């Protein structure tokens, strides 16, 4: 693809903010200028993990549905980092079969950029939860919902551009990605239950032997 001028000198760290406002053109320019950065992906995922932890321990008392004392870094990491990895792998598996042009690295860049609106809004919502009154806090919930929708539109534009799909083919790929993701979650859950039972069996055997 021919390099697009005007944005070829833009830092890879600035592209996510440009993509938030101009998803279609942003991904086209990012791909043409080869500004997809693994470091940006790692930083974005790390920030997602941070804001989820921050949300659980620092949200105002009236809005916090979690007990800060019971917050586990491992549990939050599973629901963020592992979710990111599984979404990227699911889309890569499906789009490989559907002749998508995007590589796994490209998919990671798209998903990471789609998380940016949520990360920003979640952080601001957590900060505002301490100063807003009870009825006013409902606007924070609306803001989070808008951020997810916004991120979904960014992901749609990015996957369409990276895989060079049509509108309908992109919808089909996303639907099959969700199906694949559900299957992966089911398999992971079964393996988790299996290893948990194996662990307790080994502990029981060791206890009996020592007894």
C-alpha positions in Angstrom: 0.0 0.0 0.0 1.3 3.4 -0.9 2.4 5.6 2.0 -0.1 8.4 2.7 1.5 11.8 3.2 0.7 14.2 6.0 0.6 11.6 8.8 3.7 9.6 8.0 5.7 11.7 10.5 3.1 11.3 13.3 4.3 9.4 16.3 2.8 5.9 16.8 1.9 7.0 20.3 -0.4 9.8 18.9 -2.2 7.6 16.4 -4.6 6.1 19.0 -5.9 9.6 19.9 -6.3 10.4 16.2 -8.1 7.1 15.6 -10.6 7.9 18.4 -11.8 10.9 16.4 -11.3 9.5 12.8 -11.4 5.7 12.9 -11.7 5.0 9.2 -9.0 7.4 8.1 -6.9 6.8 11.2 -6.5 3.0 10.5 -6.0 3.6 6.8 -3.1 6.0 7.6 -1.7 3.8 10.4 -1.6 0.8 8.0 -0.3 2.7 5.1 2.5 4.4 7.1 3.2 1.2 9.1 2.8 2.9 12.4 1.3 -0.1 14.3 3.4 -0.4 17.4 3.8 -3.4 19.8 4.8 -1.0 22.5 1.6 1.0 22.1 -0.4 -2.3 22.4 1.5 -3.3 25.6 1.0 0.2 27.1 -2.7 0.2 26.3 -3.3 -3.3 27.8 -1.4 -2.2 30.9 -3.5 0.9 31.2 -6.6 -1.1 30.9 -5.5 -3.4 33.7 -4.6 -0.3 35.8 -8.0 1.5 35.3 -9.8 -1.7 36.2 -7.9 -2.0 39.4 -8.3 1.7 40.1 -12.0 1.4 39.5 -12.3 -1.4 42.0 -10.3 0.3 44.8 -10.9 4.0 44.3 -14.6 4.4 43.1 -16.8 6.4 45.4 -18.5 4.4 48.1 -22.0 4.9 46.7 -21.0 3.4 43.3 -18.4 0.8 44.1 -19.9 -2.7 43.7 -16.6 -4.3 44.7 -14.9 -4.7 48.1 -11.5 -3.0 47.7 -10.1 -5.4 50.4 -11.0 -8.4 48.2 -9.6 -7.0 45.0 -7.2 -9.5 43.4 -4.6 -8.5 40.8 -4.6 -12.0 39.4 -8.4 -12.0 39.0 -8.4 -8.6 37.3 -5.6 -9.6 35.1 -7.5 -12.7 33.9 -10.5 -10.6 33.0 -8.4 -8.0 31.2 -5.2 -9.4 29.7 -6.6 -12.8 29.1 -9.7 -11.3 27.6 -7.6 -9.2 25.2 -5.5 -12.2 24.1 -8.6 -14.4 23.6 -10.4 -11.8 21.5 -7.4 -11.2 19.3 -6.8 -15.0 18.8 -10.5 -15.6 18.1 -10.6 -12.9 15.4 -7.3 -14.1 13.9 -8.5 -17.7 13.7 -11.8 -16.7 12.0 -10.3 -14.2 9.6 -7.6 -16.5 8.6 -10.3 -18.9 7.3 -12.2 -16.0 5.7 -9.1 -14.8 3.8 -8.5 -11.7 5.9 -5.5 -9.7 5.1 -4.7 -8.6 8.7 -2.1 -10.4 10.7 -2.3 -11.2 14.4 -0.2 -8.1 15.2 -2.6 -5.9 13.2 -5.6 -7.3 15.1 -3.9 -6.6 18.4 -3.3 -3.0 17.3 -7.0 -2.6 16.3 -8.3 -4.1 19.6 -5.9 -2.0 21.7 -6.9 1.2 19.9 -10.6 0.3 20.5 -9.9 0.2 24.2 -8.7 3.8 24.4 -12.1 5.5 24.8 -13.1 3.1 27.5 -9.8 3.6 29.4 -10.1 7.4 29.3 -13.8 7.4 30.3 -13.4 4.8 33.0 -10.5 6.7 34.6 -12.4 10.0 34.5 -15.6 8.3 35.8 -13.7 6.9 38.8 -12.4 10.3 39.6 -15.8 12.0 39.3 -17.5 9.3 41.4 -16.2 11.1 44.5 -17.7 14.5 43.7 -21.0 13.7 42.0 -24.2 13.3 44.0 -26.2 10.1 44.0 -28.6 10.9 41.1 -25.9 12.6 39.1 -23.8 9.4 39.1 -26.1 7.8 36.6 -24.5 9.9 34.0 -21.2 8.1 34.6 -22.9 4.8 33.7 -24.2 6.4 30.5 -20.7 7.6 29.7 -19.2 4.1 30.2 -21.9 2.7 27.9 -21.1 5.3 25.2 -17.4 4.5 25.6 -18.0 0.8 24.9 -20.1 1.7 21.8 -17.5 4.1 20.7 -14.8 1.5 21.1 -17.0 -1.0 19.2 -17.3 1.3 16.2 -13.5 1.8 16.3 -12.9 -1.9 16.3 -15.4 -2.4 13.4 -13.6 0.2 11.3 -10.2 -1.2 12.2 -11.0 -4.8 11.4 -12.7 -3.8 8.1 -9.6 -1.8 7.1 -7.0 -4.3 8.2 -8.7 -7.3 6.7 -9.9 -5.4 3.6 -13.5 -6.7 4.2 -16.8 -5.3 3.0 -19.3 -4.0 5.5 -21.4 -7.2 5.6 -18.3 -9.5 5.6 -17.0 -7.5 8.6 -20.3 -8.1 10.5 -20.1 -11.8 9.7 -16.5 -12.0 10.9 -17.3 -10.2 14.2 -20.3 -12.6 14.7 -18.1 -15.7 14.2 -15.4 -14.2 16.4 -17.9 -13.9 19.2 -19.0 -17.5 18.7 -15.3 -18.6 18.6 -14.7 -16.6 21.8 -17.6 -18.3 23.6 -16.2 -21.7 22.6 -12.8 -20.8 23.9 -14.2 -19.6 27.2 -16.1 -22.9 27.5 -13.0 -24.9 26.9 -11.0 -22.7 29.3 -13.6 -23.1 32.0 -13.6 -26.9 31.5 -9.8 -27.0 31.8 -9.9 -24.8 34.9 -12.4 -27.1 36.6 -10.3 -30.1 35.6 -7.1 -28.7 37.0 -8.9 -27.6 40.1 -10.2 -31.1 40.7 -6.8 -32.6 40.0 -5.2 -30.1 42.4 -7.6 -31.1 45.2 -7.1 -34.8 44.5 -3.3 -34.5 44.7 -3.7 -32.4 48.0 -6.0 -35.1 49.4 -3.6 -37.9 48.5 -0.7 -36.1 50.0 -2.7 -35.4 53.2 -3.7 -39.1 53.5 -0.2 -40.3 53.0 1.1 -37.9 55.7 -1.7 -38.9 58.0 
